[in-house]
Amino acid sequence: MKTSKLSFRSVLVTGGTGTFGKAFVREILEQHPEVKRIVVFSRDEQKQFEMNREFPVSTYRQLRYFIGDVRDEQRLLHALDGIEAVVHAAALKHVPVAEYNPMEAIKTNVLGAENLINACLRSNVRRVVALSTDKAAAPINLYGATKLCADKLFVAANSMAGKKDLRFSVVRYGNVLGSRGSVVPFFLSEREKGILPITDRRMTRFNITIEQGVLLSLHALETMMGGEIFVPKIPSFRVTTLARAIAPRAKQVITGIRPGEKIHEEMITADDSLNTVEMKGLYIILPTVPEWDVQKWMKNHRVKKVKEGFSYNSGKNKQWLNEAAIRRMITRHLGVKL
């Protein structure tokens, strides 16, 4: 899914100092010299200061750090001046935080999405990819509900573009290996204590590396027609298997499911199956009200629809990570030898 060359010359990434944003910027700097301007848009000056030490503007002259909040539409509009492509990664994403601070999650995840859409419609941006989450499919917590709402806003935005060469699409994937707040760094920090808390022995999660997430986003930017939700085919893991891989001698203590948590995550629901097609390496949920000829596109790309009632569930996945595979991934991608 690696893109050899990008068709745009300027890109802005919201939430640009996060795990995804830093990996995205690194990929562009190292693999895509055709991109002449990269804007890192985020609200945390300390994180921008630290990121500038890793990727200094004095060395990477195409790079710019832009303080701003997606809650501020005017600031977004200013930042988008001269930008052709946008990757929207900014979000309040911690489930318990969103449950306790619901309006703050709504202001960032929903109203922030609306602000970005409006700013893009008022600028010369051509392509927008928004990052989603498996928690947006049949959500049971507020974070998932806000991301589902944002997904709907980005898909619907295509009908607002009119004659502009502007397309919006969504990339949806699961647990990112080693991202901030994920279970992997937590287990790594707790393994020496000899006890690992497990919410439920049945629990499963999808797994994707940050590099895979970045490449999928670039693929979406280059191939989107507008309104699609791109879903990668990725493996699942059992949380108990992850715990054994990280700390094989640690005792696993069951603590109970937290509020807003699922036993299994889902990226495509049975209802989504009516509009979902399958390609090599990914599924695509097509828009129900497309601005382009879906049937012609399907014929040209030789894709097939999934069976009605199909759902992409982490507990019913065909691909699974065992302990050895998990250890290899943690060593390779996080630099931690197990």
N, C-alpha and C positions, 0 to 999 in steps of 0.2 A: 504493500500500500504506500510505499515511499514515493513521493513526488519528485521527479528529477529537476524540474524547473517551474517556478511560479510565474503566473501571468500578471501579478500585481507588483508594484514597486514601492508601495508604502503600506504599513500595517500598524494598527493600534490594538493593544491587548488590555482590556480592563482587568482589574485584579492582577496586574502584571508582576507584582512582587510575591505572589503566592507560589505554591509548588508547581502548578501548571505553568504560570506566567514565566517563571525563570527557565523552565525546561523549554518552553516555546521560543523564548528569546535566544537561548543557547543554540537551538536547532537552526533558527534563521541565520544567526551570525556565522555558524560553522558550515552550513550546507547551502545557503542561498545568498550568494553575493549580489544577485540581481535585485534584491530588496535594498533600496537606498535610504529608507527611513523607517525606523521602528520606534513607536511611542509606547512607553510603559506608563499606563494610567492607573493610579491607586491613591488611596487616601492616607497612607502611613508614611510619614517622612523618614522615620528611622529605618524602615525596611528599604526605602528607596536609597537612603544613604549607604546601607550595607550592600545592597545590590550594585550600586555604583562602584563600590570597592572591588567587587568581583568582575563587573563589566564596566570599566571606566569609559566615560564619554571621550576622554582624551585619546583612548586607543580605538574605540568603536565609534567613529564619528557619525555613523548613521543612527545612533541610539539617542533617545531623548527621554528624560524622566519628567512626568507631568503629574503634579499633585492635584487630585480632584476626587469627587465622590459621584457615583452614578445617580445619587439623589438630586444632583444639581444639573439640570438639562443645559443651562447656558454654558457651564464649564465643559460639558461634553461637546457641545457644538464648537466651542473654541478649540478643543483638542483635536477634533476631527478635520480641521482645515488641512486640505491637501492629502487626506488619507483615502486609500482605495479599498482596503479590506480591514475588517474588524473581527476580533475573536473576543467574545464576552465571557470572561471567567469570574468576574466579581460576584460574590454572593456571601450571605450569612448562611453557613452550611452545617453548623453543629445542631443536631436534633434537640438535645435538652435546652440549649440556649434559645432556639426558636420557640420551643414550647413555653418557656418562661417569659420571653420578650416577643410576643407575637407581632405587634405592630412594627417593631424594628425590622423583623424579618420581611414583613410585607413591604415596608418602605424601600428596602434595598433590593429584594428579589423580584418583586412585582412592579412597583412604581419605578424602580431603577431600570427595569427592562423597558417599560413604556418610555422613559426619558431617552434611553439610547435609541430606540426605534424612531422617535420623533426627531432626534438630532440627526440621525442618518438620513431621514427623509428630507431634511433641510440642507444637507451637504451633498458632496459629490462621491460619497461612498458607493462602491459597486457590489460588495459581497460582505455578508455578516453571518458568522457562525456563533451560535450561543451554546454554551456547555450546559448539559442537563445532568440528570442522575437517575439511577434505577429507582430511587425513592419517589420519583414523579409518576411512576406507573402504579395505578390503583393506590394512591397515597393514604396512609393512616396517621401521618404526623404533619404538623404545620409546615415544616421545611419542605417535605415532598409536595404538599399542596401548593405552596408558593412557586415551586419549580415547575409543576404541571401548568399552573396559570401562566408563567413566563413562557413556557413552550408554546402554549396556545397563542400568546401575543405575537411571538416571532413568526409562527406559521401564518397567522392572519395578516401580518404586516405586508405580505407580498401583494395582497389585493389593494394596498394603499399606495404602492409605488407608481402606479399609472404607467406612463411611457418611459419612466426613468430606467436605466440599466442597473437596477438594484434588486438583489435577491437576499432573502433571509432563510436560513436553515438551522437545524439543531443537531447536535451530537450528544448522544446519551450513552453513558457507560457506568460501570459499577465501581467497586472499591479500588482505589488507586494504591498500589503497593507502596507503603511508607509515607504516604501523604500526611500532612499535619492533622492530628486528631484521629488518625486511623488506628486500628487495633495492633498493627505490626510494631510500630515504635513503642506502644504501651507495653506489649508483651516483652519486648527487648529490654525495656527499663525495669521490668518486674522480675525477670527470670532468675536473678541472683537470690531473690528472697525465697525461692523454692515453692512458691504458691502462685498460681495463675487463676484469676477469677473468670469463670465461664458463665455467661448468662443462661444458655440452654444448650444441652449436648446435641440437639438436632440442628442447630443453627448452621446455615450455609451462606456464603457470599460469593458474588462474582469477583474476579480479580483481573486487573489490567495494570501494566506498567505505565509510568508517566510518559515514557518515550512512545509507546503505542498510542496513548491518548493524543499526543501532539501530532503524530503522523496522521491519525484519523481526522483531526481537525483541518490539517492542510489538505488532505484528500477531499474533504467536504467543500472547502473553499474553492477548489479547482473544478469540481465536477457537479456541484449543486445546480439544480434547475429552479429551486425555490419552494420552500414549504416542507421539504423532506425531514425526517428524523432518522439520522444514521445511527445504527446500533451494531457494534462489533461482535463477532463471534469470539467469545473469550471463555476461559475455563472457570470453574467454580472450585471452592475449597470448603471443607468443613472446619469450623472454628476449633474443634478439638484436635484435628490434624495439624492445624497451624500451631497450636499450643505445644504439641509434641515435637514438632519440627524445631521450634525455637528453644524449648526447655524440656527435653525428654524425661528428665527425672523430677520435674516439678509436679506438685500435687494440683489437680484441677478441682477448684471449688465452685459449685454451682450457686450463682447469686440471684437468678431470676431475671426474666426479661424486663428491660427498662421501658418506661412510657414511650410510646411511639415507635417501638422496635418490632420488626417482623422476624419470624423464624427463617423464612426464605425471601430473598429479594426477587423482583420481577422487572424486566425491561420492556417486554412486549406482552400486553394482555390478550386474552382470547378475543375481546372486541376489536383490538387493533389488527388482528389477523386478517380481517376483511380487506385491509388496505396495505398489507405488508408483502414485500417481495424479497426474494433471497438472491444474493450474489456471492461470489467467492470472498470469504472472509467477513461478510457482514450482511445484516438485514437492513432494509429501508422501509420505514413507515411512510407511505405516500400521502400527500395532502388529500383530504376528502373533497375540497373545492380548489383544484389546481388552476394555476394561471398558464398552464402549458399542456400540450397533448400527451397525456400519460400513456395512452395505448401505443402511440407511435414510439415513444421513448422506450417502453417495455419491449417492443418488437426489435428496435435497433440495438438494444443492449442484451437481448436474449435472456431476460430474467424470467423467473417463474414466481407465481404467487405461492405463499405458504398455504397449507391446508386450513380451511375454516376451523376455528376453535384452537388453533396453535397458540401456545403461550411460551415465552422465553423466561424460564424460572430457574433460579440458581440451584434449587433442590432437585430439578428434573433435567439438568444439563447433561449433555453427552460427553463433555470434556471435564476432567477432574485433575487437580493437582495433588500429588502424594507428598509425603514428608520430604523425600529427596529433592523433588522438583522445587518445593517451597524454599528449602535451604539454598539451592543453587540460585534461585531468583533473588533472595535476600543478599547473598554474597555478591552477586553480579551487579545488582542495581542499587544496593544501599551500602556496599562496601563492608558489611559485617560478616565475619567468618563464623560459621556455626559448626 
